[in-house]
Amino acid sequence: MKNKIVLSLVLLAMLILACKVATHLNSTPEQPPDQATFNSPIPDSVSTQTPTSTSKHVTPMSGISSAETPPLIANCPLFPNNNFWNTRVDGLPVHLESDAWINNIGRDEIFHMDFGSGEWDGGPIGIPFNIVAGSTVPKVGFEFYYPDESDAVSYPLPENPIREWGSDHHILIVDADTCTLFEIYDASLENGHWSGGSGAIWDLNSNALRPADWTSADAAGLPILPGLVRYDEIIAGKINHALRFTAEDTAGYIWPARHLTAQAQNRIPPMGARFRLKADYVISGFPQEMQVILQAMKTYGIILADNGSNWYVSGAPDERWDNDMLHLLDGLTGNNFEAVNTSGMIVDENSGQVK
């Protein structure tokens, strides 16, 4: 009897093993990750279709999540991981004013990457930035023509600071010793004396916003540097923050912006309004470098931060940019985007921290 029981158990074990082997042989193997590299050729034609969004006034994902890896510069964070710049918006609902705001900026107007390599009109293309060790450079006082909304401190200025070539003449400085960001609008040097329109300082480890109704070096009262597209992020393969963009007309401001250039008005987007590339816009036909930018537009969105040309996205100049490749993004239009409702992110109106 005992031998019969043992034989039965052996036969049962063999049957179970045979079933597992058969299941494994019939299963679909896991697909390897995408192996595309930054050396992928530019396609002969890139899809610029305008898909119909399936997320109209619907939350495609639930909850709010911060960047997987916080952006860094000179070993300093570009604000905490739970800062609004570094928080995904692909799971937020569409704003009720989305259609009106996009119509106002231009539903059929094309996007432009306002940065690149080489020169335009005699100077670099984009908004550059300076990295200094604050303990080794002179501290310079600025005379501002918006003194009531400027930080009256000395600014660590290298001997020949890199200044934006365009009309705004921004100077952006990161003090790597203290992880402090200094930004100046309309900076100019005359007879050894520095002056500017306004100046603002930011503790890069803090979520503090400007005082209510205060400008910064940007019309929205926001920092500029964390919203720039930087080529090093393309090399890394991911942009983990929202991007800065401009529009001709703005009215009022909403969190996290702190400043306006015109009184609030219905159907005109306010400073601080956030938009995202629609989830069903196909980006696979673009070169991998451009997919990095497009995916950031889907995941983190773009923030209206200044008056300027419609749908102009800001970035830092770099000789590694391929300007022809950047122009492939001219195929984007306002119709490919939607405004998102960020009110659910707010912890405190006076803080950039998100829930």
C-alpha beads as a LAMMPS data file, in Angstrom:
LAMMPS data file: protein, C-alpha beads

355 atoms
354 bonds

1 atom types
1 bond types

-500.0 500.0 xlo xhi
-500.0 500.0 ylo yhi
-500.0 500.0 zlo zhi

Masses

1 110.0

Atoms # bond

1 1 1 0.000 0.000 0.000
2 1 1 2.807 2.358 0.947
3 1 1 4.542 1.724 -2.413
4 1 1 1.351 2.577 -4.297
5 1 1 1.050 5.914 -2.476
6 1 1 4.673 6.855 -3.268
7 1 1 4.174 5.915 -6.936
8 1 1 1.033 8.062 -7.117
9 1 1 2.869 11.081 -5.657
10 1 1 5.725 10.716 -8.164
11 1 1 3.296 10.562 -11.097
12 1 1 1.484 13.677 -9.794
13 1 1 4.756 15.648 -9.500
14 1 1 5.724 14.674 -13.061
15 1 1 2.344 15.853 -14.354
16 1 1 2.682 19.291 -12.642
17 1 1 6.202 19.753 -14.060
18 1 1 5.006 18.928 -17.583
19 1 1 2.209 21.554 -17.312
20 1 1 4.691 24.275 -16.250
21 1 1 7.023 23.510 -19.157
22 1 1 4.138 23.642 -21.639
23 1 1 2.940 26.987 -20.244
24 1 1 6.426 28.489 -20.538
25 1 1 6.880 27.325 -24.116
26 1 1 3.543 28.824 -25.178
27 1 1 4.020 32.190 -23.419
28 1 1 4.938 35.432 -25.235
29 1 1 8.477 36.562 -24.369
30 1 1 8.913 39.995 -22.767
31 1 1 9.763 42.623 -25.359
32 1 1 13.131 44.378 -24.917
33 1 1 13.107 48.108 -24.158
34 1 1 13.340 50.659 -26.945
35 1 1 16.926 50.710 -28.165
36 1 1 16.664 53.957 -30.159
37 1 1 19.683 56.202 -29.809
38 1 1 20.362 59.875 -30.353
39 1 1 22.054 58.945 -33.631
40 1 1 18.747 58.001 -35.223
41 1 1 18.299 59.725 -38.587
42 1 1 15.790 62.481 -39.173
43 1 1 12.816 60.965 -40.994
44 1 1 11.979 62.184 -44.494
45 1 1 8.580 63.220 -43.242
46 1 1 7.384 63.786 -39.695
47 1 1 3.778 63.356 -38.655
48 1 1 2.236 66.733 -37.831
49 1 1 -1.250 65.342 -37.564
50 1 1 -3.665 66.903 -35.130
51 1 1 -5.303 63.990 -33.345
52 1 1 -8.568 64.468 -31.557
53 1 1 -7.897 64.343 -27.831
54 1 1 -9.676 61.620 -25.910
55 1 1 -9.063 63.405 -22.612
56 1 1 -11.328 66.410 -23.088
57 1 1 -12.437 67.438 -19.580
58 1 1 -11.502 63.952 -18.342
59 1 1 -8.746 62.958 -15.923
60 1 1 -6.563 60.468 -17.843
61 1 1 -4.620 59.532 -14.703
62 1 1 -5.365 59.982 -11.032
63 1 1 -3.208 61.803 -8.518
64 1 1 -0.259 64.159 -8.746
65 1 1 3.315 62.917 -8.820
66 1 1 6.654 64.691 -8.696
67 1 1 9.595 64.226 -11.035
68 1 1 11.220 60.805 -10.974
69 1 1 14.600 62.504 -10.561
70 1 1 14.750 66.181 -9.570
71 1 1 16.530 68.416 -12.098
72 1 1 20.046 69.390 -11.052
73 1 1 22.453 72.087 -12.120
74 1 1 25.956 72.551 -10.688
75 1 1 25.032 69.870 -8.118
76 1 1 22.169 72.061 -6.922
77 1 1 18.501 71.123 -7.230
78 1 1 16.373 73.263 -9.486
79 1 1 13.921 73.557 -6.587
80 1 1 12.640 70.684 -4.444
81 1 1 11.220 67.571 -5.996
82 1 1 7.717 68.566 -4.850
83 1 1 7.909 71.990 -6.497
84 1 1 5.354 72.903 -9.181
85 1 1 8.051 73.038 -11.872
86 1 1 8.990 69.426 -11.159
87 1 1 5.504 67.939 -10.870
88 1 1 3.721 65.952 -13.564
89 1 1 0.424 67.247 -14.911
90 1 1 -0.512 64.381 -17.236
91 1 1 -2.990 63.176 -14.631
92 1 1 -4.803 66.473 -14.071
93 1 1 -8.216 67.425 -15.505
94 1 1 -8.557 69.773 -18.464
95 1 1 -9.287 73.373 -17.476
96 1 1 -12.778 74.648 -18.275
97 1 1 -11.203 77.647 -20.053
98 1 1 -8.909 75.496 -22.181
99 1 1 -10.628 76.153 -25.509
100 1 1 -10.950 79.886 -24.874
101 1 1 -7.321 80.304 -23.844
102 1 1 -5.986 78.305 -26.772
103 1 1 -8.199 80.215 -29.202
104 1 1 -6.827 83.468 -27.797
105 1 1 -3.168 82.468 -28.130
106 1 1 -3.800 80.860 -31.517
107 1 1 -5.251 77.447 -32.221
108 1 1 -3.641 77.316 -35.659
109 1 1 -0.457 79.202 -34.781
110 1 1 2.713 77.132 -34.875
111 1 1 5.151 76.549 -32.041
112 1 1 8.712 77.800 -32.134
113 1 1 11.680 76.569 -30.122
114 1 1 13.246 79.906 -29.202
115 1 1 16.761 78.534 -28.744
116 1 1 19.418 76.799 -30.780
117 1 1 23.017 76.886 -31.979
118 1 1 24.908 79.594 -33.821
119 1 1 23.659 83.157 -33.948
120 1 1 20.560 85.083 -34.913
121 1 1 20.684 88.824 -35.487
122 1 1 24.258 88.865 -34.229
123 1 1 23.945 86.906 -30.989
124 1 1 23.325 83.463 -29.451
125 1 1 19.827 81.975 -29.714
126 1 1 18.142 81.482 -26.356
127 1 1 18.570 82.461 -22.708
128 1 1 22.033 81.572 -21.339
129 1 1 23.004 81.135 -17.701
130 1 1 26.154 81.577 -15.611
131 1 1 27.462 79.200 -12.942
132 1 1 29.767 80.732 -10.350
133 1 1 31.341 79.958 -6.996
134 1 1 29.939 82.921 -5.130
135 1 1 32.880 83.045 -2.749
136 1 1 35.292 83.758 -5.612
137 1 1 33.504 86.444 -7.654
138 1 1 32.749 90.102 -6.885
139 1 1 29.359 91.082 -5.420
140 1 1 27.788 93.827 -7.504
141 1 1 24.962 96.189 -6.635
142 1 1 22.329 96.938 -9.296
143 1 1 20.190 100.021 -9.663
144 1 1 16.722 98.802 -10.708
145 1 1 13.935 100.825 -12.263
146 1 1 11.412 98.544 -10.521
147 1 1 13.067 98.815 -7.100
148 1 1 9.902 98.175 -5.067
149 1 1 9.577 94.661 -6.504
150 1 1 13.283 93.793 -6.675
151 1 1 15.621 92.130 -4.195
152 1 1 18.064 94.810 -3.087
153 1 1 21.095 92.603 -2.567
154 1 1 24.513 92.314 -4.121
155 1 1 24.648 89.892 -7.034
156 1 1 27.665 87.596 -7.610
157 1 1 28.781 88.636 -11.061
158 1 1 31.659 87.150 -13.058
159 1 1 33.888 89.586 -14.914
160 1 1 32.167 89.011 -18.253
161 1 1 28.757 87.541 -17.485
162 1 1 26.882 85.823 -20.287
163 1 1 23.821 87.949 -21.030
164 1 1 20.807 87.166 -23.176
165 1 1 21.249 88.698 -26.587
166 1 1 17.559 89.473 -27.093
167 1 1 15.750 92.607 -26.015
168 1 1 15.135 91.399 -22.433
169 1 1 18.870 91.179 -21.681
170 1 1 18.448 88.649 -18.891
171 1 1 21.390 87.600 -16.749
172 1 1 20.887 84.322 -14.886
173 1 1 23.425 83.233 -12.262
174 1 1 23.634 80.076 -10.160
175 1 1 25.858 80.365 -7.097
176 1 1 27.046 76.773 -6.731
177 1 1 28.407 77.480 -3.239
178 1 1 25.007 78.328 -1.762
179 1 1 22.594 76.900 -4.370
180 1 1 21.092 80.330 -4.902
181 1 1 19.660 81.558 -8.201
182 1 1 20.003 85.229 -9.152
183 1 1 18.029 86.574 -12.125
184 1 1 18.146 90.085 -13.570
185 1 1 15.928 91.641 -16.218
186 1 1 17.256 94.206 -18.723
187 1 1 20.778 94.189 -17.330
188 1 1 23.169 96.775 -18.710
189 1 1 26.648 98.066 -17.909
190 1 1 27.534 101.699 -18.461
191 1 1 30.640 103.500 -17.217
192 1 1 31.389 100.601 -14.883
193 1 1 27.938 100.740 -13.291
194 1 1 25.357 97.954 -13.547
195 1 1 21.651 98.655 -13.776
196 1 1 18.545 96.710 -14.677
197 1 1 14.782 96.583 -14.727
198 1 1 14.316 94.151 -11.847
199 1 1 16.180 91.511 -9.910
200 1 1 15.139 88.425 -7.964
201 1 1 16.914 85.795 -5.892
202 1 1 15.752 82.242 -5.255
203 1 1 16.837 79.628 -2.737
204 1 1 16.983 76.520 -4.916
205 1 1 16.228 74.321 -1.896
206 1 1 13.043 76.219 -1.091
207 1 1 9.462 76.290 -2.402
208 1 1 8.989 79.957 -1.479
209 1 1 7.311 82.173 -4.082
210 1 1 7.771 85.894 -4.644
211 1 1 5.565 88.187 -2.556
212 1 1 2.083 88.580 -4.038
213 1 1 1.988 90.972 -7.014
214 1 1 5.780 91.144 -7.275
215 1 1 7.536 90.708 -10.575
216 1 1 10.850 88.894 -10.960
217 1 1 13.138 88.874 -13.976
218 1 1 10.050 87.417 -15.679
219 1 1 6.678 89.118 -16.051
220 1 1 4.893 86.284 -14.233
221 1 1 7.063 86.698 -11.143
222 1 1 8.485 83.214 -11.699
223 1 1 12.109 82.045 -12.044
224 1 1 13.315 81.574 -15.614
225 1 1 16.076 78.966 -15.331
226 1 1 13.969 75.959 -14.211
227 1 1 11.763 76.292 -17.304
228 1 1 14.552 76.310 -19.895
229 1 1 15.265 73.379 -22.199
230 1 1 18.955 72.502 -21.757
231 1 1 20.922 70.289 -24.120
232 1 1 22.400 68.306 -21.244
233 1 1 18.848 67.070 -20.589
234 1 1 18.662 65.811 -24.158
235 1 1 21.876 63.867 -23.550
236 1 1 20.358 62.437 -20.365
237 1 1 17.283 61.374 -22.352
238 1 1 14.655 62.992 -20.135
239 1 1 13.368 66.423 -19.094
240 1 1 11.856 66.228 -15.623
241 1 1 10.238 69.644 -15.409
242 1 1 7.770 71.990 -17.075
243 1 1 8.907 74.334 -19.847
244 1 1 8.567 78.105 -20.077
245 1 1 6.683 79.740 -22.953
246 1 1 5.345 83.154 -23.977
247 1 1 2.156 84.607 -25.459
248 1 1 1.287 88.036 -26.812
249 1 1 -1.774 88.636 -24.613
250 1 1 -2.169 87.722 -20.955
251 1 1 -4.652 88.910 -18.337
252 1 1 -4.268 88.502 -14.585
253 1 1 -2.324 85.697 -12.953
254 1 1 -3.027 82.374 -11.246
255 1 1 -0.924 80.205 -8.951
256 1 1 2.015 79.804 -9.062
257 1 1 2.513 83.107 -10.898
258 1 1 2.722 86.265 -8.758
259 1 1 2.495 89.142 -11.198
260 1 1 0.378 90.405 -14.083
261 1 1 0.838 92.813 -16.972
262 1 1 -2.895 93.357 -17.624
263 1 1 -6.002 93.051 -15.492
264 1 1 -7.816 89.727 -15.487
265 1 1 -10.237 89.273 -18.366
266 1 1 -12.385 86.359 -19.418
267 1 1 -11.133 84.168 -22.259
268 1 1 -7.572 85.586 -22.094
269 1 1 -4.995 83.298 -20.462
270 1 1 -3.452 84.462 -17.181
271 1 1 0.209 84.325 -16.252
272 1 1 0.912 80.935 -14.701
273 1 1 -1.546 79.048 -16.926
274 1 1 -0.266 75.557 -17.664
275 1 1 -0.816 73.596 -20.849
276 1 1 0.178 70.116 -21.990
277 1 1 0.621 68.336 -25.298
278 1 1 -2.375 66.034 -25.784
279 1 1 -1.728 62.458 -24.741
280 1 1 -2.685 61.008 -28.120
281 1 1 -0.372 63.216 -30.169
282 1 1 1.979 60.791 -31.939
283 1 1 5.662 61.578 -31.281
284 1 1 7.269 58.326 -32.465
285 1 1 8.105 59.707 -35.922
286 1 1 10.341 62.443 -34.511
287 1 1 14.080 62.067 -33.863
288 1 1 14.805 60.817 -30.366
289 1 1 16.179 64.196 -29.292
290 1 1 12.894 65.889 -30.138
291 1 1 10.901 63.121 -28.488
292 1 1 12.569 64.113 -25.205
293 1 1 11.117 67.629 -25.539
294 1 1 7.722 66.419 -26.728
295 1 1 7.412 63.917 -23.893
296 1 1 8.183 66.673 -21.381
297 1 1 5.373 68.710 -22.927
298 1 1 3.027 65.773 -22.377
299 1 1 4.172 64.853 -18.882
300 1 1 5.096 68.180 -17.247
301 1 1 3.546 70.680 -19.632
302 1 1 4.429 74.268 -20.454
303 1 1 3.882 77.333 -18.241
304 1 1 2.899 80.792 -19.495
305 1 1 5.567 83.022 -17.954
306 1 1 5.964 86.171 -20.054
307 1 1 4.555 88.313 -22.821
308 1 1 6.171 87.629 -26.163
309 1 1 5.571 85.801 -29.406
310 1 1 2.809 83.204 -29.252
311 1 1 3.823 79.641 -28.402
312 1 1 7.544 80.466 -28.164
313 1 1 9.241 77.872 -25.929
314 1 1 12.397 78.938 -24.078
315 1 1 15.716 77.168 -23.894
316 1 1 19.434 77.767 -23.415
317 1 1 21.746 78.300 -26.397
318 1 1 24.150 75.461 -27.092
319 1 1 26.349 74.685 -30.083
320 1 1 25.185 71.066 -29.945
321 1 1 21.621 71.929 -30.988
322 1 1 20.656 70.929 -34.513
323 1 1 18.547 73.882 -35.651
324 1 1 16.993 71.967 -38.542
325 1 1 15.890 69.281 -36.114
326 1 1 14.413 71.881 -33.746
327 1 1 12.395 73.287 -36.639
328 1 1 10.638 69.941 -36.954
329 1 1 8.675 71.035 -33.880
330 1 1 7.260 73.929 -35.919
331 1 1 4.630 71.368 -36.897
332 1 1 3.055 71.725 -33.454
333 1 1 0.103 74.109 -33.178
334 1 1 -2.062 75.335 -30.353
335 1 1 -4.670 72.773 -31.378
336 1 1 -2.337 69.991 -30.206
337 1 1 -2.467 71.315 -26.638
338 1 1 -4.930 71.655 -23.773
339 1 1 -4.887 73.767 -20.616
340 1 1 -4.882 71.876 -17.335
341 1 1 -6.523 72.727 -14.027
342 1 1 -3.705 73.000 -11.476
343 1 1 -5.839 74.153 -8.539
344 1 1 -5.738 70.677 -6.995
345 1 1 -1.946 70.926 -6.674
346 1 1 -1.978 73.889 -4.284
347 1 1 -0.891 73.422 -0.692
348 1 1 -0.566 77.151 0.041
349 1 1 -1.072 80.067 -2.364
350 1 1 2.250 81.508 -1.150
351 1 1 4.248 78.336 -1.741
352 1 1 5.362 76.459 -4.830
353 1 1 4.961 73.152 -3.000
354 1 1 2.401 70.747 -4.442
355 1 1 0.248 68.159 -2.723

Bonds

1 1 1 2
2 1 2 3
3 1 3 4
4 1 4 5
5 1 5 6
6 1 6 7
7 1 7 8
8 1 8 9
9 1 9 10
10 1 10 11
11 1 11 12
12 1 12 13
13 1 13 14
14 1 14 15
15 1 15 16
16 1 16 17
17 1 17 18
18 1 18 19
19 1 19 20
20 1 20 21
21 1 21 22
22 1 22 23
23 1 23 24
24 1 24 25
25 1 25 26
26 1 26 27
27 1 27 28
28 1 28 29
29 1 29 30
30 1 30 31
31 1 31 32
32 1 32 33
33 1 33 34
34 1 34 35
35 1 35 36
36 1 36 37
37 1 37 38
38 1 38 39
39 1 39 40
40 1 40 41
41 1 41 42
42 1 42 43
43 1 43 44
44 1 44 45
45 1 45 46
46 1 46 47
47 1 47 48
48 1 48 49
49 1 49 50
50 1 50 51
51 1 51 52
52 1 52 53
53 1 53 54
54 1 54 55
55 1 55 56
56 1 56 57
57 1 57 58
58 1 58 59
59 1 59 60
60 1 60 61
61 1 61 62
62 1 62 63
63 1 63 64
64 1 64 65
65 1 65 66
66 1 66 67
67 1 67 68
68 1 68 69
69 1 69 70
70 1 70 71
71 1 71 72
72 1 72 73
73 1 73 74
74 1 74 75
75 1 75 76
76 1 76 77
77 1 77 78
78 1 78 79
79 1 79 80
80 1 80 81
81 1 81 82
82 1 82 83
83 1 83 84
84 1 84 85
85 1 85 86
86 1 86 87
87 1 87 88
88 1 88 89
89 1 89 90
90 1 90 91
91 1 91 92
92 1 92 93
93 1 93 94
94 1 94 95
95 1 95 96
96 1 96 97
97 1 97 98
98 1 98 99
99 1 99 100
100 1 100 101
101 1 101 102
102 1 102 103
103 1 103 104
104 1 104 105
105 1 105 106
106 1 106 107
107 1 107 108
108 1 108 109
109 1 109 110
110 1 110 111
111 1 111 112
112 1 112 113
113 1 113 114
114 1 114 115
115 1 115 116
116 1 116 117
117 1 117 118
118 1 118 119
119 1 119 120
120 1 120 121
121 1 121 122
122 1 122 123
123 1 123 124
124 1 124 125
125 1 125 126
126 1 126 127
127 1 127 128
128 1 128 129
129 1 129 130
130 1 130 131
131 1 131 132
132 1 132 133
133 1 133 134
134 1 134 135
135 1 135 136
136 1 136 137
137 1 137 138
138 1 138 139
139 1 139 140
140 1 140 141
141 1 141 142
142 1 142 143
143 1 143 144
144 1 144 145
145 1 145 146
146 1 146 147
147 1 147 148
148 1 148 149
149 1 149 150
150 1 150 151
151 1 151 152
152 1 152 153
153 1 153 154
154 1 154 155
155 1 155 156
156 1 156 157
157 1 157 158
158 1 158 159
159 1 159 160
160 1 160 161
161 1 161 162
162 1 162 163
163 1 163 164
164 1 164 165
165 1 165 166
166 1 166 167
167 1 167 168
168 1 168 169
169 1 169 170
170 1 170 171
171 1 171 172
172 1 172 173
173 1 173 174
174 1 174 175
175 1 175 176
176 1 176 177
177 1 177 178
178 1 178 179
179 1 179 180
180 1 180 181
181 1 181 182
182 1 182 183
183 1 183 184
184 1 184 185
185 1 185 186
186 1 186 187
187 1 187 188
188 1 188 189
189 1 189 190
190 1 190 191
191 1 191 192
192 1 192 193
193 1 193 194
194 1 194 195
195 1 195 196
196 1 196 197
197 1 197 198
198 1 198 199
199 1 199 200
200 1 200 201
201 1 201 202
202 1 202 203
203 1 203 204
204 1 204 205
205 1 205 206
206 1 206 207
207 1 207 208
208 1 208 209
209 1 209 210
210 1 210 211
211 1 211 212
212 1 212 213
213 1 213 214
214 1 214 215
215 1 215 216
216 1 216 217
217 1 217 218
218 1 218 219
219 1 219 220
220 1 220 221
221 1 221 222
222 1 222 223
223 1 223 224
224 1 224 225
225 1 225 226
226 1 226 227
227 1 227 228
228 1 228 229
229 1 229 230
230 1 230 231
231 1 231 232
232 1 232 233
233 1 233 234
234 1 234 235
235 1 235 236
236 1 236 237
237 1 237 238
238 1 238 239
239 1 239 240
240 1 240 241
241 1 241 242
242 1 242 243
243 1 243 244
244 1 244 245
245 1 245 246
246 1 246 247
247 1 247 248
248 1 248 249
249 1 249 250
250 1 250 251
251 1 251 252
252 1 252 253
253 1 253 254
254 1 254 255
255 1 255 256
256 1 256 257
257 1 257 258
258 1 258 259
259 1 259 260
260 1 260 261
261 1 261 262
262 1 262 263
263 1 263 264
264 1 264 265
265 1 265 266
266 1 266 267
267 1 267 268
268 1 268 269
269 1 269 270
270 1 270 271
271 1 271 272
272 1 272 273
273 1 273 274
274 1 274 275
275 1 275 276
276 1 276 277
277 1 277 278
278 1 278 279
279 1 279 280
280 1 280 281
281 1 281 282
282 1 282 283
283 1 283 284
284 1 284 285
285 1 285 286
286 1 286 287
287 1 287 288
288 1 288 289
289 1 289 290
290 1 290 291
291 1 291 292
292 1 292 293
293 1 293 294
294 1 294 295
295 1 295 296
296 1 296 297
297 1 297 298
298 1 298 299
299 1 299 300
300 1 300 301
301 1 301 302
302 1 302 303
303 1 303 304
304 1 304 305
305 1 305 306
306 1 306 307
307 1 307 308
308 1 308 309
309 1 309 310
310 1 310 311
311 1 311 312
312 1 312 313
313 1 313 314
314 1 314 315
315 1 315 316
316 1 316 317
317 1 317 318
318 1 318 319
319 1 319 320
320 1 320 321
321 1 321 322
322 1 322 323
323 1 323 324
324 1 324 325
325 1 325 326
326 1 326 327
327 1 327 328
328 1 328 329
329 1 329 330
330 1 330 331
331 1 331 332
332 1 332 333
333 1 333 334
334 1 334 335
335 1 335 336
336 1 336 337
337 1 337 338
338 1 338 339
339 1 339 340
340 1 340 341
341 1 341 342
342 1 342 343
343 1 343 344
344 1 344 345
345 1 345 346
346 1 346 347
347 1 347 348
348 1 348 349
349 1 349 350
350 1 350 351
351 1 351 352
352 1 352 353
353 1 353 354
354 1 354 355
